[in-house]
Amino acid sequence: MARPRIFVSSTYYDFKHVRSSLDNFIETLGFESVLSEKGEIAFTPDVPLDESCYREASSTDIFVLIIGGRYGSSASTEEKKPSRSFFERYDSITRKEYDSALSRDIPIYILIEQNVYSEYHTYLRNKGNEKIEYAHVDSVNIFRLIDDILSKPRNNPVHTFERFSEIESWLREQWAGIFRELLQRMSGQKQIATLSAQVETLSAINMTLQRYLEAVISKVSPENAPELIETERKRLGEFEQLEALKRNNFFQSALSANTGVKNFKEALFEAKTYNDFVLKIGKKSVNPDLTKALLRHENMPQSMKDINDARVILGKKPFPILTEKK
């Protein structure tokens, strides 16, 4: 039987012992751990090594991110430099592994070293101040990563730790919760199937009543009937559009906590490009960081697929999908 595959992402040297302990813990549970140092990642010869890690991260079942005081090596897409300043913005390999898992909506669990998380709150009070010195991190990008994680409306559970035992205890509880939820879903499948049949029956009854009502209106008020029937059909169509947009994955994951579905519909309908959409929806939200967060989704294939599915609901052409910038 196939075992759940769990990808562990972190910088290596500062978390070498934690990664080893986590490997043993995952295997003890009967799952398969995926760590780069185990030599189980298939590296493709015609692409940079880190690209193979991103591919592996996006194909696993669970993603565990451990954040400490080191930001890590630059991704292969970044300009190569012998050293970088503390405040210089760039993507590390660990950061890109996280983005790869996020783009596929893989369940993610984030563990942050307690000292780093405490200092993150100092960073929040001193954003833009490049004279301040931080004791527990080697790059301000660590705080930017935490900032981005916490801005997500879902799939961003965070737990701080000082000892490995705290990591083990938290992950055990989280994964036990997933198993319990799965059992509850299985037990409820029969009820869902029954409700689905009832909904189909109600839908058929509704269509029959609609036809009867249109026939009655046509006889009682033949002059006003066409206009009234068309108005009601248009209203029903708009309601169904909004309901479909509410269920859209992009709206639920990136926007539902920041703006309403009507704003989403208006911005999506009026926009010519994805960037144009981001600017329009940003103006309709009270969250000042929303625009910045949404711009990251342009290079996430699953996010662009989801938003283009929403465009199709509105009868609009999909936004062009850009390749990731090198």
Helices and strands as residue ranges (DSSP letters): E 5-9, G 13-15, H 16-28, E 32-34, G 36-38, H 49-59, E 62-67, H 93-103, E 108-113, H 114-125, H 141-151, E 158-161, H 164-220, H 225-246, H 249-250, I 251-255, H 261-270, H 274-283, H 290-295, G 296-299, H 301-313
